[in-house]
Amino acid sequence: MGDRRTAFETAYDAALARWPVPVRPVDVETRFGRTHVLVSGAPSAPPLVLLPGGGATPLAWSGAMRRLVAVRRVHVVDPVGDAGRSPATSPLTSTGDVVDWLAEVLDGLGLGAVDLAGHSYGGWQALALALDRPDRVRRLGLVDPTTTFAGFSPGYLLHAVPVLARPSAARMRALVRWETGGRPVDDAWLDVAALGAEVSTAAPVRTRRPEPARLAALTVPTLVVVAGDGRAQDPRQVARNAGRLMPRASVVTLPGATHHTLPAGAEQALTEFLR
């Protein structure tokens, strides 16, 4: 494990060195463990907090940073207990734990109500906070969120089984290459995600789709970004259910985007939403 962790940390540092704007790492103490956060943008700008997908690390947001820092002070969270730099002292085991952890991160950063966006599992986490503590969320961006408006597609689960059963860098790379259909992805990020599969020991919280009545009642301005060519879930079902369950939300489908080419491809939609 030591050699694997060293390889992961080296890849993380290499990818962070390519972060396209000035960045300052900070650590926030929570009762679940120290949480690492990458901060970029003007201190006077309104705060935006970003959550990556499971195992993706904050580096998944690198491709979106140039546009986002033009309108916000951006805080990219390294989820506690995941493959990154936020070791858990107490694992997240429930939706309530996720909400409490995120609220403690915001408190530790000295932030009140924030704009909040998450990709994949991070989208589910962001929505959980907005539903339970809407006073902490000014605007909400859900970038191809999983187990929120649709389940995983059978084909994706079939290709993910080898990664889940015997995690390895090669299997993670194969999953991403299949899901993206050969479309370009950030090689530095993929190195981190692939090596992260070998060092992560945390299991994500068992997710359940939010109750329709709670979604319909949410008044926080919300943008749902759907990967038009995604293979992780049925894009048409995601867009249809998001529009039906959250009639106040704006739903945007990005043609050509896949689950793993996001969140980089969502920067324009998010920036326009935040203006």
NORJO-V261087 format. One record per run of one state. SS is the DSSP state (helix for helix, strand for strand, loop for the rest). FROM is the first residue (numbers start at 0). LEN is the number of residues. If there is no record, write none. Layout:
SS FROM LEN
SS FROM LEN
//
This chain:
loop 0 1
helix 1 16
loop 17 6
strand 23 7
loop 30 2
strand 32 8
loop 40 6
strand 46 5
loop 51 6
helix 57 11
loop 68 4
strand 72 6
loop 78 16
helix 94 14
loop 108 5
strand 113 6
loop 119 1
helix 120 12
loop 132 1
helix 133 3
strand 136 7
loop 143 10
helix 153 12
loop 165 3
helix 168 12
loop 180 6
helix 186 13
loop 199 12
helix 211 6
loop 217 3
strand 220 7
loop 227 7
helix 234 11
loop 245 4
strand 249 5
loop 254 9
helix 263 11
loop 274 1
//
